[in-house]
């Protein structure tokens, strides 16, 4: 499984990926509003050249924040490989932790990250209502019929 920097992938391909999987490249979370198509990150592509995994991040104040992580073929180690790549980069950049924000309905993300050493650090109640003011297409109901309301921050302290 070869990992590429997003700089090595045509931007239009990344924009199309986000449009297909998120509706747009714009991500609205309590830490900011991001155009994921211009963020730093890593991707995995299949033999046909299609993106099958993509992670984006920012680094600020010795903290690396994962802004997005998508794996199209679950259970094959794609997401794990991308998170490990970001953690290795964070260590090289002397970051003290890796963090991310997900929504309360995203049970698969909560499970995925906790299995990889992340801990729940903060709940931001009703944060998604504020995000909808900027991005009204965020659905009211999410995975497994759970209302999307809150954001949950997870962190992993680096040694």
OpenMM code with the backbone's topology and positions (N, CA, C; nanometers):
from openmm import Vec3, app, unit

residues = "UNK UNK UNK UNK UNK UNK UNK UNK UNK UNK UNK UNK UNK UNK UNK UNK UNK UNK UNK UNK UNK UNK UNK UNK UNK UNK UNK UNK UNK UNK UNK UNK UNK UNK UNK UNK UNK UNK UNK UNK UNK UNK UNK UNK UNK UNK UNK UNK UNK UNK UNK UNK UNK UNK UNK UNK UNK UNK UNK UNK UNK UNK UNK UNK UNK UNK UNK UNK UNK UNK UNK UNK UNK UNK UNK UNK UNK UNK UNK UNK UNK UNK UNK UNK UNK UNK UNK UNK UNK UNK UNK UNK UNK UNK UNK UNK UNK UNK UNK UNK UNK UNK UNK UNK UNK UNK UNK UNK UNK UNK UNK UNK UNK UNK UNK UNK UNK UNK UNK UNK UNK UNK UNK UNK UNK UNK UNK UNK UNK UNK UNK UNK UNK UNK UNK UNK UNK UNK UNK UNK UNK UNK UNK UNK UNK UNK UNK UNK UNK UNK UNK UNK UNK UNK UNK UNK UNK UNK UNK".split()
positions = [
    Vec3(0.0846, -0.1174, 0.0000),
    Vec3(0.0000, 0.0000, 0.0000),
    Vec3(0.0892, 0.1239, 0.0000),
    Vec3(0.0875, 0.1957, -0.1092),
    Vec3(0.1730, 0.3134, -0.1206),
    Vec3(0.0960, 0.4391, -0.0814),
    Vec3(0.1611, 0.5214, 0.0008),
    Vec3(0.1005, 0.6457, 0.0480),
    Vec3(0.1651, 0.7623, -0.0261),
    Vec3(0.0801, 0.8508, -0.0763),
    Vec3(0.1257, 0.9680, -0.1506),
    Vec3(0.0919, 1.0949, -0.0736),
    Vec3(0.1758, 1.1953, -0.0877),
    Vec3(0.1392, 1.3277, -0.0384),
    Vec3(0.0290, 1.3817, -0.1292),
    Vec3(-0.0646, 1.4565, -0.0744),
    Vec3(-0.1712, 1.5124, -0.1589),
    Vec3(-0.1146, 1.6076, -0.2633),
    Vec3(0.0049, 1.6589, -0.2388),
    Vec3(0.0704, 1.7459, -0.3376),
    Vec3(0.0990, 1.6712, -0.4680),
    Vec3(0.1087, 1.5380, -0.4612),
    Vec3(0.1391, 1.4561, -0.5786),
    Vec3(0.0133, 1.4105, -0.6533),
    Vec3(-0.1026, 1.4550, -0.6084),
    Vec3(-0.2295, 1.4146, -0.6695),
    Vec3(-0.2957, 1.5388, -0.7275),
    Vec3(-0.3480, 1.5305, -0.8488),
    Vec3(-0.4121, 1.6486, -0.9079),
    Vec3(-0.5242, 1.7024, -0.8177),
    Vec3(-0.5236, 1.8336, -0.8002),
    Vec3(-0.6207, 1.8977, -0.7086),
    Vec3(-0.7646, 1.8694, -0.7503),
    Vec3(-0.7913, 1.8664, -0.8815),
    Vec3(-0.9286, 1.8412, -0.9260),
    Vec3(-0.9768, 1.7031, -0.8827),
    Vec3(-0.8847, 1.6074, -0.8741),
    Vec3(-0.9187, 1.4729, -0.8264),
    Vec3(-0.9568, 1.4757, -0.6787),
    Vec3(-0.8859, 1.5562, -0.6021),
    Vec3(-0.9138, 1.5697, -0.4591),
    Vec3(-1.0470, 1.6420, -0.4384),
    Vec3(-1.0720, 1.7464, -0.5153),
    Vec3(-1.1992, 1.8189, -0.5055),
    Vec3(-1.3150, 1.7247, -0.5374),
    Vec3(-1.3023, 1.6470, -0.6426),
    Vec3(-1.4090, 1.5524, -0.6804),
    Vec3(-1.4310, 1.4474, -0.5706),
    Vec3(-1.3230, 1.4021, -0.5092),
    Vec3(-1.3336, 1.3055, -0.3999),
    Vec3(-1.4180, 1.3636, -0.2858),
    Vec3(-1.3877, 1.4871, -0.2458),
    Vec3(-1.4629, 1.5497, -0.1364),
    Vec3(-1.6076, 1.5779, -0.1756),
    Vec3(-1.6300, 1.6173, -0.2989),
    Vec3(-1.7681, 1.6405, -0.3442),
    Vec3(-1.8482, 1.5113, -0.3377),
    Vec3(-1.7870, 1.4015, -0.3789),
    Vec3(-1.8547, 1.2727, -0.3797),
    Vec3(-1.8853, 1.2237, -0.2379),
    Vec3(-1.7907, 1.2398, -0.1470),
    Vec3(-1.8042, 1.1812, -0.0141),
    Vec3(-1.8545, 1.2770, 0.0939),
    Vec3(-1.8420, 1.4081, 0.0715),
    Vec3(-1.8830, 1.5056, 0.1722),
    Vec3(-1.9790, 1.6117, 0.1184),
    Vec3(-2.0028, 1.6118, -0.0111),
    Vec3(-2.0881, 1.7144, -0.0708),
    Vec3(-2.0103, 1.8353, -0.1180),
    Vec3(-1.8972, 1.8622, -0.0538),
    Vec3(-1.8081, 1.9715, -0.0933),
    Vec3(-1.6764, 1.9531, -0.0188),
    Vec3(-1.5720, 2.0243, -0.0618),
    Vec3(-1.4449, 2.0144, 0.0106),
    Vec3(-1.4438, 2.0945, 0.1408),
    Vec3(-1.5510, 2.1699, 0.1667),
    Vec3(-1.5551, 2.2542, 0.2859),
    Vec3(-1.5931, 2.1720, 0.4090),
    Vec3(-1.5138, 2.1880, 0.5140),
    Vec3(-1.5379, 2.1205, 0.6421),
    Vec3(-1.5581, 2.2301, 0.7468),
    Vec3(-1.6707, 2.2233, 0.8150),
    Vec3(-1.7019, 2.3215, 0.9190),
    Vec3(-1.7073, 2.2474, 1.0521),
    Vec3(-1.6106, 2.2779, 1.1384),
    Vec3(-1.6063, 2.2197, 1.2727),
    Vec3(-1.5717, 2.3310, 1.3707),
    Vec3(-1.5816, 2.3031, 1.4971),
    Vec3(-1.5619, 2.4083, 1.5962),
    Vec3(-1.4219, 2.4688, 1.5938),
    Vec3(-1.3239, 2.3968, 1.5418),
    Vec3(-1.1881, 2.4527, 1.5362),
    Vec3(-1.1675, 2.5434, 1.4146),
    Vec3(-1.2652, 2.5468, 1.3216),
    Vec3(-1.2513, 2.6355, 1.2067),
    Vec3(-1.3288, 2.5874, 1.0858),
    Vec3(-1.3161, 2.6637, 0.9797),
    Vec3(-1.3746, 2.6292, 0.8502),
    Vec3(-1.2574, 2.6028, 0.7566),
    Vec3(-1.2590, 2.4860, 0.6941),
    Vec3(-1.1439, 2.4426, 0.6150),
    Vec3(-1.1869, 2.4013, 0.4750),
    Vec3(-1.1053, 2.4360, 0.3778),
    Vec3(-1.1186, 2.3821, 0.2431),
    Vec3(-1.0227, 2.2635, 0.2381),
    Vec3(-1.0769, 2.1438, 0.2542),
    Vec3(-0.9933, 2.0239, 0.2628),
    Vec3(-0.9119, 1.9997, 0.1362),
    Vec3(-0.9549, 2.0549, 0.0247),
    Vec3(-0.8831, 2.0305, -0.1009),
    Vec3(-0.7495, 2.1040, -0.1072),
    Vec3(-0.7254, 2.1970, -0.0148),
    Vec3(-0.5976, 2.2694, -0.0153),
    Vec3(-0.5139, 2.2408, 0.1095),
    Vec3(-0.5646, 2.1556, 0.1980),
    Vec3(-0.4893, 2.1215, 0.3184),
    Vec3(-0.3793, 2.0203, 0.2869),
    Vec3(-0.2813, 2.0142, 0.3754),
    Vec3(-0.1796, 1.9101, 0.3647),
    Vec3(-0.2437, 1.7766, 0.3976),
    Vec3(-0.1864, 1.6703, 0.3430),
    Vec3(-0.2416, 1.5392, 0.3729),
    Vec3(-0.1731, 1.4289, 0.2951),
    Vec3(-0.2323, 1.3112, 0.3065),
    Vec3(-0.1816, 1.1913, 0.2407),
    Vec3(-0.2982, 1.1159, 0.1796),
    Vec3(-0.2672, 1.0408, 0.0735),
    Vec3(-0.3713, 0.9634, 0.0056),
    Vec3(-0.3167, 0.8283, -0.0358),
    Vec3(-0.4096, 0.7361, -0.0513),
    Vec3(-0.3805, 0.6042, -0.1072),
    Vec3(-0.4702, 0.5899, -0.2292),
    Vec3(-0.4102, 0.5472, -0.3398),
    Vec3(-0.4872, 0.5292, -0.4633),
    Vec3(-0.4824, 0.3827, -0.5050),
    Vec3(-0.5863, 0.3382, -0.5756),
    Vec3(-0.5883, 0.1995, -0.6221),
    Vec3(-0.5164, 0.1885, -0.7568),
    Vec3(-0.5132, 0.0686, -0.8139),
    Vec3(-0.4397, 0.0451, -0.9383),
    Vec3(-0.4970, 0.1241, -1.0562),
    Vec3(-0.6242, 0.1625, -1.0453),
    Vec3(-0.6873, 0.2428, -1.1506),
    Vec3(-0.6624, 0.3920, -1.1315),
    Vec3(-0.5931, 0.4282, -1.0240),
    Vec3(-0.5629, 0.5683, -0.9975),
    Vec3(-0.6691, 0.6413, -0.9185),
    Vec3(-0.7711, 0.5705, -0.8705),
    Vec3(-0.8761, 0.6337, -0.7907),
    Vec3(-0.8324, 0.6426, -0.6454),
    Vec3(-0.8665, 0.7520, -0.5805),
    Vec3(-0.8359, 0.7696, -0.4383),
    Vec3(-0.9253, 0.6750, -0.3581),
    Vec3(-0.8627, 0.5927, -0.2741),
    Vec3(-0.9402, 0.5027, -0.1880),
    Vec3(-0.9219, 0.5355, -0.0393),
    Vec3(-0.8336, 0.6289, -0.0110),
    Vec3(-0.8132, 0.6751, 0.1255),
    Vec3(-0.7497, 0.8123, 0.1226),
    Vec3(-0.7943, 0.8996, 0.2131),
    Vec3(-0.7439, 1.0363, 0.2137),
    Vec3(-0.7532, 1.0928, 0.3546),
    Vec3(-0.6446, 1.1546, 0.4003),
    Vec3(-0.6414, 1.2204, 0.5307),
    Vec3(-0.5864, 1.3603, 0.5101),
    Vec3(-0.6482, 1.4594, 0.5762),
    Vec3(-0.5976, 1.5962, 0.5730),
    Vec3(-0.5757, 1.6425, 0.7163),
    Vec3(-0.4879, 1.7410, 0.7310),
    Vec3(-0.4530, 1.7864, 0.8655),
    Vec3(-0.4008, 1.9294, 0.8622),
    Vec3(-0.3932, 1.9878, 0.9811),
    Vec3(-0.3237, 2.1144, 1.0022),
    Vec3(-0.2336, 2.0967, 1.1236),
    Vec3(-0.1292, 2.1773, 1.1311),
    Vec3(-0.0428, 2.1788, 1.2484),
    Vec3(-0.0446, 2.3206, 1.3035),
    Vec3(-0.0749, 2.3300, 1.4339),
    Vec3(-0.0820, 2.4599, 1.5000),
    Vec3(-0.0417, 2.4411, 1.6459),
    Vec3(0.0468, 2.5241, 1.6935),
    Vec3(0.0893, 2.5220, 1.8340),
    Vec3(0.1330, 2.3825, 1.8804),
    Vec3(0.2138, 2.3162, 1.8000),
    Vec3(0.2676, 2.1831, 1.8342),
    Vec3(0.1593, 2.0776, 1.8501),
    Vec3(0.0445, 2.1014, 1.7844),
    Vec3(-0.0626, 2.0027, 1.7801),
    Vec3(-0.0994, 1.9776, 1.6349),
    Vec3(-0.1069, 1.8516, 1.5984),
    Vec3(-0.1529, 1.8155, 1.4656),
    Vec3(-0.3007, 1.7792, 1.4775),
    Vec3(-0.3845, 1.8483, 1.4009),
    Vec3(-0.5271, 1.8181, 1.4020),
    Vec3(-0.5664, 1.7527, 1.2701),
    Vec3(-0.6209, 1.6336, 1.2808),
    Vec3(-0.6758, 1.5660, 1.1637),
    Vec3(-0.8086, 1.6345, 1.1314),
    Vec3(-0.8202, 1.6842, 1.0096),
    Vec3(-0.9429, 1.7528, 0.9689),
    Vec3(-1.0381, 1.6554, 0.9010),
    Vec3(-0.9832, 1.5668, 0.8194),
    Vec3(-1.0689, 1.4660, 0.7543),
    Vec3(-0.9926, 1.3357, 0.7396),
    Vec3(-1.0664, 1.2269, 0.7438),
    Vec3(-1.0124, 1.0941, 0.7150),
    Vec3(-1.1231, 1.0144, 0.6479),
    Vec3(-1.0929, 0.9648, 0.5294),
    Vec3(-1.1877, 0.8811, 0.4558),
    Vec3(-1.1159, 0.7579, 0.4050),
    Vec3(-1.1810, 0.6447, 0.4230),
    Vec3(-1.1339, 0.5184, 0.3668),
    Vec3(-1.2520, 0.4573, 0.2923),
    Vec3(-1.2346, 0.4364, 0.1647),
    Vec3(-1.3435, 0.3873, 0.0804),
    Vec3(-1.3586, 0.2354, 0.0931),
    Vec3(-1.2488, 0.1669, 0.1181),
    Vec3(-1.2501, 0.0213, 0.1310),
    Vec3(-1.2164, -0.0136, 0.2760),
    Vec3(-1.3184, -0.0224, 0.3588),
    Vec3(-1.2962, -0.0451, 0.5015),
    Vec3(-1.2455, -0.1858, 0.5296),
    Vec3(-1.1718, -0.1969, 0.6405),
    Vec3(-1.1212, -0.3261, 0.6843),
    Vec3(-0.9948, -0.3721, 0.6139),
    Vec3(-0.9319, -0.2835, 0.5359),
    Vec3(-0.8098, -0.3201, 0.4633),
    Vec3(-0.6858, -0.2484, 0.5157),
    Vec3(-0.7001, -0.1731, 0.6248),
    Vec3(-0.5852, -0.1041, 0.6831),
    Vec3(-0.5554, 0.0315, 0.6227),
    Vec3(-0.6430, 0.0803, 0.5364),
    Vec3(-0.6190, 0.2087, 0.4701),
    Vec3(-0.6213, 0.3223, 0.5714),
    Vec3(-0.7281, 0.3312, 0.6495),
    Vec3(-0.7385, 0.4367, 0.7498),
    Vec3(-0.6272, 0.4287, 0.8521),
    Vec3(-0.5970, 0.3084, 0.8965),
    Vec3(-0.4895, 0.2891, 0.9944),
    Vec3(-0.3559, 0.3364, 0.9380),
    Vec3(-0.3268, 0.3018, 0.8132),
    Vec3(-0.2008, 0.3440, 0.7504),
    Vec3(-0.1910, 0.4957, 0.7407),
    Vec3(-0.3021, 0.5600, 0.7059),
    Vec3(-0.3019, 0.7058, 0.6939),
    Vec3(-0.2851, 0.7732, 0.8295),
    Vec3(-0.3506, 0.7214, 0.9320),
    Vec3(-0.3348, 0.7781, 1.0667),
    Vec3(-0.1911, 0.7576, 1.1148),
    Vec3(-0.1330, 0.6416, 1.0905),
    Vec3(0.0060, 0.6167, 1.1305),
    Vec3(0.1015, 0.7120, 1.0584),
    Vec3(0.0741, 0.7383, 0.9307),
    Vec3(0.1584, 0.8314, 0.8538),
    Vec3(0.1536, 0.9708, 0.9166),
    Vec3(0.0350, 1.0148, 0.9550),
    Vec3(0.0189, 1.1456, 1.0180),
    Vec3(0.0860, 1.1482, 1.1559),
    Vec3(0.0713, 1.0413, 1.2321),
    Vec3(0.1363, 1.0353, 1.3636),
    Vec3(0.2884, 1.0420, 1.3485),
    Vec3(0.3434, 0.9694, 1.2511),
    Vec3(0.4880, 0.9739, 1.2270),
    Vec3(0.5326, 1.1151, 1.1905),
    Vec3(0.4550, 1.1830, 1.1079),
    Vec3(0.4864, 1.3210, 1.0707),
    Vec3(0.4810, 1.4114, 1.1939),
    Vec3(0.3788, 1.3930, 1.2767),
    Vec3(0.3641, 1.4751, 1.3982),
    Vec3(0.4863, 1.4584, 1.4892),
    Vec3(0.5345, 1.3367, 1.5012),
    Vec3(0.6538, 1.3120, 1.5833),
    Vec3(0.7747, 1.3830, 1.5226),
    Vec3(0.7914, 1.3725, 1.3904),
    Vec3(0.9031, 1.4406, 1.3228),
    Vec3(0.8963, 1.5919, 1.3414),
    Vec3(0.7746, 1.6453, 1.3430),
    Vec3(0.7548, 1.7906, 1.3577),
    Vec3(0.7525, 1.8330, 1.5047),
    Vec3(0.7793, 1.7371, 1.5938),
    Vec3(0.7845, 1.7603, 1.7388),
    Vec3(0.6515, 1.8104, 1.7960),
    Vec3(0.5433, 1.7600, 1.7401),
    Vec3(0.4115, 1.7903, 1.7967),
    Vec3(0.3948, 1.7111, 1.9258),
    Vec3(0.3176, 1.7656, 2.0177),
    Vec3(0.2962, 1.6962, 2.1449),
    Vec3(0.1746, 1.6065, 2.1410),
    Vec3(0.0819, 1.6334, 2.0465),
    Vec3(-0.0348, 1.5470, 2.0365),
    Vec3(-0.0974, 1.5548, 1.8981),
    Vec3(-0.1789, 1.4533, 1.8703),
    Vec3(-0.2635, 1.4499, 1.7512),
    Vec3(-0.4061, 1.4563, 1.8027),
    Vec3(-0.4879, 1.5385, 1.7382),
    Vec3(-0.6272, 1.5490, 1.7814),
    Vec3(-0.7192, 1.5520, 1.6608),
    Vec3(-0.8467, 1.5338, 1.6872),
    Vec3(-0.9471, 1.5413, 1.5819),
    Vec3(-1.0813, 1.5652, 1.6455),
    Vec3(-1.1749, 1.6056, 1.5635),
    Vec3(-1.3125, 1.6257, 1.6078),
    Vec3(-1.4025, 1.5422, 1.5184),
    Vec3(-1.4969, 1.4735, 1.5802),
    Vec3(-1.5987, 1.4009, 1.5059),
    Vec3(-1.7343, 1.4323, 1.5681),
    Vec3(-1.8387, 1.3890, 1.5029),
    Vec3(-1.9731, 1.4156, 1.5548),
    Vec3(-2.0219, 1.2977, 1.6379),
    Vec3(-2.1217, 1.3265, 1.7209),
    Vec3(-2.1735, 1.2272, 1.8151),
    Vec3(-2.2330, 1.1037, 1.7479),
    Vec3(-2.2749, 1.1144, 1.6238),
    Vec3(-2.3349, 0.9998, 1.5536),
    Vec3(-2.2311, 0.9081, 1.4902),
    Vec3(-2.1069, 0.9529, 1.4836),
    Vec3(-2.0050, 0.8788, 1.4096),
    Vec3(-1.9419, 0.7706, 1.4980),
    Vec3(-2.0233, 0.6693, 1.5275),
    Vec3(-1.9796, 0.5623, 1.6173),
    Vec3(-1.8609, 0.4846, 1.5606),
    Vec3(-1.8568, 0.4686, 1.4279),
    Vec3(-1.7445, 0.3950, 1.3686),
    Vec3(-1.6138, 0.4717, 1.3875),
    Vec3(-1.6166, 0.6048, 1.3769),
    Vec3(-1.4951, 0.6842, 1.3998),
    Vec3(-1.4541, 0.6774, 1.5468),
    Vec3(-1.5514, 0.6863, 1.6363),
    Vec3(-1.5193, 0.6787, 1.7792),
    Vec3(-1.4526, 0.5457, 1.8121),
    Vec3(-1.5043, 0.4385, 1.7558),
    Vec3(-1.4460, 0.3059, 1.7771),
    Vec3(-1.3070, 0.2979, 1.7132),
    Vec3(-1.2959, 0.3417, 1.5887),
    Vec3(-1.1701, 0.3361, 1.5134),
    Vec3(-1.0572, 0.4075, 1.5890),
    Vec3(-1.0811, 0.5313, 1.6282),
    Vec3(-0.9739, 0.6086, 1.6914),
    Vec3(-0.9389, 0.5570, 1.8306),
    Vec3(-1.0377, 0.5159, 1.9087),
    Vec3(-1.0063, 0.4639, 2.0421),
    Vec3(-0.9236, 0.3360, 2.0340),
    Vec3(-0.9500, 0.2530, 1.9346),
    Vec3(-0.8698, 0.1310, 1.9164),
    Vec3(-0.7247, 0.1643, 1.8824),
    Vec3(-0.6999, 0.2857, 1.8347),
    Vec3(-0.5661, 0.3273, 1.7948),
    Vec3(-0.5027, 0.4227, 1.8956),
    Vec3(-0.5544, 0.4199, 2.0194),
    Vec3(-0.4899, 0.4920, 2.1283),
    Vec3(-0.5405, 0.6327, 2.1548),
    Vec3(-0.6418, 0.6779, 2.0842),
    Vec3(-0.6977, 0.8104, 2.1101),
    Vec3(-0.7941, 0.8011, 2.2279),
    Vec3(-0.8045, 0.9117, 2.3008),
    Vec3(-0.8985, 0.9180, 2.4127),
    Vec3(-0.9950, 1.0347, 2.3918),
    Vec3(-1.1165, 1.0199, 2.4471),
    Vec3(-1.2137, 1.1285, 2.4418),
    Vec3(-1.1634, 1.2388, 2.5340),
    Vec3(-1.1580, 1.3618, 2.4831),
    Vec3(-1.1037, 1.4690, 2.5657),
    Vec3(-1.2020, 1.5820, 2.5910),
    Vec3(-1.3017, 1.5976, 2.5024),
    Vec3(-1.3902, 1.7130, 2.5184),
    Vec3(-1.5160, 1.6913, 2.4361),
    Vec3(-1.6295, 1.7289, 2.4919),
    Vec3(-1.7554, 1.7276, 2.4177),
    Vec3(-1.8001, 1.8719, 2.4012),
    Vec3(-1.8309, 1.9091, 2.2792),
    Vec3(-1.8788, 2.0434, 2.2493),
    Vec3(-2.0269, 2.0300, 2.2156),
    Vec3(-2.1100, 2.0565, 2.3158),
    Vec3(-2.2544, 2.0397, 2.3000),
    Vec3(-2.3111, 2.1367, 2.1968),
    Vec3(-2.3999, 2.0848, 2.1124),
    Vec3(-2.4716, 2.1633, 2.0114),
    Vec3(-2.3814, 2.2348, 1.9116),
    Vec3(-2.2585, 2.1885, 1.8968),
    Vec3(-2.1647, 2.2524, 1.8039),
    Vec3(-2.2112, 2.2419, 1.6592),
    Vec3(-2.2827, 2.1358, 1.6250),
    Vec3(-2.3221, 2.1160, 1.4855),
    Vec3(-2.4296, 2.2166, 1.4450),
    Vec3(-2.5095, 2.2647, 1.5394),
    Vec3(-2.6057, 2.3704, 1.5074),
    Vec3(-2.5328, 2.4942, 1.4559),
    Vec3(-2.4216, 2.5276, 1.5191),
    Vec3(-2.3416, 2.6429, 1.4749),
    Vec3(-2.2800, 2.6159, 1.3386),
    Vec3(-2.2340, 2.4937, 1.3169),
    Vec3(-2.1750, 2.4584, 1.1873),
    Vec3(-2.2785, 2.4681, 1.0756),
    Vec3(-2.4022, 2.4303, 1.1054),
    Vec3(-2.5095, 2.4369, 1.0037),
    Vec3(-2.5393, 2.5800, 0.9599),
    Vec3(-2.5093, 2.6778, 1.0444),
    Vec3(-2.5280, 2.8172, 1.0048),
    Vec3(-2.4379, 2.8513, 0.8865),
    Vec3(-2.3211, 2.7890, 0.8804),
    Vec3(-2.2265, 2.8124, 0.7709),
    Vec3(-2.2399, 2.7100, 0.6589),
    Vec3(-2.2837, 2.5891, 0.6946),
    Vec3(-2.2972, 2.4812, 0.5969),
    Vec3(-2.4318, 2.4118, 0.6211),
    Vec3(-2.5402, 2.4711, 0.5679),
    Vec3(-2.6743, 2.4204, 0.5977),
    Vec3(-2.7025, 2.2801, 0.5455),
    Vec3(-2.6209, 2.2296, 0.4557),
    Vec3(-2.6447, 2.0947, 0.4029),
    Vec3(-2.6044, 1.9834, 0.4989),
    Vec3(-2.5460, 2.0180, 0.6146),
    Vec3(-2.5157, 1.9157, 0.7151),
    Vec3(-2.6490, 1.8558, 0.7596),
    Vec3(-2.6648, 1.7243, 0.7471),
    Vec3(-2.7938, 1.6633, 0.7807),
    Vec3(-2.8267, 1.6721, 0.9298),
    Vec3(-2.9552, 1.6649, 0.9599),
    Vec3(-3.0005, 1.6645, 1.0994),
    Vec3(-2.9850, 1.5274, 1.1634),
    Vec3(-3.0020, 1.4237, 1.0814),
    Vec3(-2.9939, 1.2857, 1.1296),
    Vec3(-2.8745, 1.2181, 1.0630),
    Vec3(-2.7970, 1.1463, 1.1438),
    Vec3(-2.6765, 1.0829, 1.0922),
    Vec3(-2.6827, 0.9325, 1.0965),
    Vec3(-2.5683, 0.8740, 1.1196),
    Vec3(-2.5537, 0.7287, 1.1225),
    Vec3(-2.6498, 0.6656, 1.2219),
    Vec3(-2.7111, 0.5550, 1.1794),
    Vec3(-2.8005, 0.4752, 1.2633),
    Vec3(-2.9166, 0.5561, 1.3222),
    Vec3(-2.9576, 0.6621, 1.2505),
    Vec3(-3.0718, 0.7417, 1.2932),
    Vec3(-3.0448, 0.8335, 1.4115),
    Vec3(-2.9175, 0.8553, 1.4436),
    Vec3(-2.8806, 0.9387, 1.5582),
    Vec3(-2.8824, 1.0860, 1.5156),
    Vec3(-2.9525, 1.1719, 1.5901),
    Vec3(-2.9484, 1.3152, 1.5588),
    Vec3(-2.8047, 1.3673, 1.5726),
    Vec3(-2.7608, 1.4449, 1.4738),
    Vec3(-2.6255, 1.5011, 1.4766),
    Vec3(-2.6331, 1.6354, 1.5494),
    Vec3(-2.5733, 1.6418, 1.6671),
    Vec3(-2.5787, 1.7619, 1.7511),
    Vec3(-2.4413, 1.8075, 1.7981),
    Vec3(-2.3673, 1.7149, 1.8556),
    Vec3(-2.2476, 1.7495, 1.9317),
    Vec3(-2.1202, 1.7090, 1.8579),
    Vec3(-2.0121, 1.7760, 1.8943),
    Vec3(-1.8809, 1.7342, 1.8461),
    Vec3(-1.8048, 1.6736, 1.9626),
    Vec3(-1.7229, 1.5754, 1.9300),
    Vec3(-1.6408, 1.5091, 2.0309),
    Vec3(-1.4963, 1.5195, 1.9854),
    Vec3(-1.4125, 1.5741, 2.0738),
    Vec3(-1.2704, 1.5845, 2.0450),
    Vec3(-1.2005, 1.4623, 2.1028),
    Vec3(-1.1141, 1.4026, 2.0223),
    Vec3(-1.0302, 1.2920, 2.0670),
    Vec3(-0.8851, 1.3359, 2.0527),
    Vec3(-0.8016, 1.2897, 2.1445),
    Vec3(-0.6600, 1.3233, 2.1384),
    Vec3(-0.5742, 1.1989, 2.1606),
    Vec3(-0.4525, 1.2076, 2.1094),
    Vec3(-0.3516, 1.1046, 2.1363),
    Vec3(-0.2230, 1.1784, 2.1700),
    Vec3(-0.1762, 1.1592, 2.2928),
    Vec3(-0.0530, 1.2222, 2.3376),
    Vec3(0.0645, 1.1455, 2.2760),
    Vec3(0.1587, 1.2183, 2.2201),
    Vec3(0.2763, 1.1572, 2.1583),
    Vec3(0.3931, 1.1593, 2.2561),
    Vec3(0.4746, 1.0556, 2.2507),
    Vec3(0.5923, 1.0493, 2.3405),
    Vec3(0.7104, 1.1206, 2.2800),
] * unit.nanometer
topology = app.Topology()
chain = topology.addChain("A")
for resn in residues:
    res = topology.addResidue(resn, chain)
    for name in ("N", "CA", "C"):
        topology.addAtom(name, app.Element.getBySymbol(name[0]), res)
